[in-house]
Amino acid sequence: MQNFIQSGKVLSLVAPAGGVLSGEFVVVGGLHGFAITDAAEGAIVSVSREGVFSAPKAGVEIHQGDPLF
């Protein structure tokens, strides 16, 4: 396939306002995932979009099978 670029498991995105720390949940437009490294605001950060992660709850009740994003 000549138009394949990458798998999409990890994307390079521009870090949002305030920057991000490794392990933080990152939302950039319609894309989301967990930051692999620290990045300052506006810098490129690698974001993992697949896998199983441990993260603190956002103050809402979560049930098994609920979509989290």
Secondary structure per residue as TSV (DSSP state, phi and psi in degrees):
chain	resnum	aa	ss	phi	psi
A	1	M	-	360.0	118.3
A	2	Q	T	-79.7	-18.1
A	3	N	T	-99.6	6.6
A	4	F	-	-72.1	131.4
A	5	I	-	-109.2	-53.3
A	6	Q	-	-161.2	168.6
A	7	S	-	-71.6	-29.1
A	8	G	S	92.3	-0.1
A	9	K	S	-67.7	-35.2
A	10	V	E	-129.2	128.0
A	11	L	E	-118.3	150.6
A	12	S	E	-96.7	116.6
A	13	L	E	-124.7	161.4
A	14	V	E	-82.1	124.9
A	15	A	-	-61.2	135.4
A	16	P	-	-73.2	177.8
A	17	A	T	-50.3	134.1
A	18	G	T	88.2	-10.4
A	19	G	-	73.0	-177.1
A	20	V	B	-140.2	155.4
A	21	L	-	-108.8	151.4
A	22	S	T	-52.6	131.7
A	23	G	T	92.4	-11.6
A	24	E	-	-75.5	148.7
A	25	F	E	-75.7	130.8
A	26	V	E	-119.6	134.5
A	27	V	E	-123.4	122.4
A	28	V	E	-129.9	105.3
A	29	G	T	61.0	-126.6
A	30	G	T	-91.8	4.4
A	31	L	E	-102.0	147.0
A	32	H	E	-152.6	156.8
A	33	G	E	171.1	-166.4
A	34	F	E	-108.4	132.5
A	35	A	E	-66.1	133.4
A	36	I	S	-85.9	-30.8
A	37	T	S	-135.1	168.3
A	38	D	-	-71.6	150.5
A	39	A	B	-154.7	136.8
A	40	A	-	-75.1	158.5
A	41	E	T	-51.1	130.4
A	42	G	T	85.9	-12.1
A	43	A	S	-82.1	162.3
A	44	I	E	-80.7	131.9
A	45	V	E	-127.1	138.4
A	46	S	E	-82.3	129.2
A	47	V	E	-122.5	122.4
A	48	S	E	-83.3	127.2
A	49	R	-	-108.6	-3.0
A	50	E	S	-133.9	147.2
A	51	G	S	130.7	-175.4
A	52	V	-	-116.6	124.8
A	53	F	-	-126.3	155.0
A	54	S	-	-103.4	128.0
A	55	A	-	-148.3	152.0
A	56	P	-	-68.0	149.6
A	57	K	-	-67.9	155.4
A	58	A	-	-93.5	23.5
A	59	G	S	81.8	14.6
A	60	V	S	-123.6	155.3
A	61	E	-	-72.9	132.8
A	62	I	-	-121.8	133.0
A	63	H	-	-115.4	153.9
A	64	Q	T	-54.9	132.1
A	65	G	T	91.9	-9.6
A	66	D	-	-66.7	139.3
A	67	P	-	-72.2	136.0
A	68	L	-	-119.7	113.0
A	69	F	-	-163.1	360.0
